[in-house]
Amino acid sequence: MSDSVALEKGDVIFVSDVHLGGFSPEINSEIEDRLILLVDEAIEKSCRVIVVGDLFDYWMEYRGIWPEYGNRVLEHFEKLNKQQPTLFITGNHDNWTGPRLVRAGFELESETKTITLGNQKVMLAHGDGLSDTEFGFPRPLFHRLLRNPYFVKIFQTILPPLAGISVMRSFSRASRKRDSVEKLQRETTQIDNWAMRMLKSGRADVMICGHHHKPVFNKSNEGLYINLGNFCHDSTLAVYTRNGFELVKWQADTRQFLTYTR
């Protein structure tokens, strides 16, 4: 039986790859309920939440329009963000942000962010690559195109909001279906190897990523590497408490954080 990790005021919850909106209405509703209970738990315990990419399966907002499925979740995040803003490292599925997320109180970051917890440098990155060549982890060409401000401007000029959101929804779902086993394995290896290089270089004491959906908790002489896995299917995430970092599974029905069995 897994042990339960108790959270207290000031502890931190790290979550990624929720992909809200990427599934059938029934599955989306179940994921949304689990996420809202997690946010409510953070509110109740006065914990900080950090999203490490792909909170949404597709997110685009322009001309005052955004995907409707975000409304209920954003209402709960707004309550949490009044206590302490949620750091949101956007991923390859939700980097077209806008005023709605800012109004909800998120601290948005499209690249990487290094924070300090205790006396440890913690580097956060979604895992789909970075634009800064200094990190030696370039984004794939197509991802760079999607994040290019000129491309975004042209896209939003040509297509009205509802049509643009519909196109992004279709593209997002199709891209996940096209991912081969070989591609997923290649991305897993690339992210894990890059994270370990960052630890060895001394840039960070702890690396936290997402993107490839496979939970990792690798503690070595170089430091600690955590991949959060995915919240959408497995409810895996990480927490930071007075006892350090833990990879856990969110048990929404009992509102418990259970130590993830590796």
Beta strands, then each sheet from edge to edge (+ up, - down):
strand 1: 4-5
strand 2: 12-15
strand 3: 48-51
strand 4: 87-89
strand 5: 107-109
strand 6: 112-117
strand 7: 120-125
strand 8: 206-209
strand 9: 215-220
strand 10: 223-228
strand 11: 236-241
strand 12: 244-251
strand 13: 256-259
sheet 1: 1+ 13- 12+ 11- 2+ 3+ 4+ 5+
sheet 2: 6+ 7- 8- 10- 9+
end
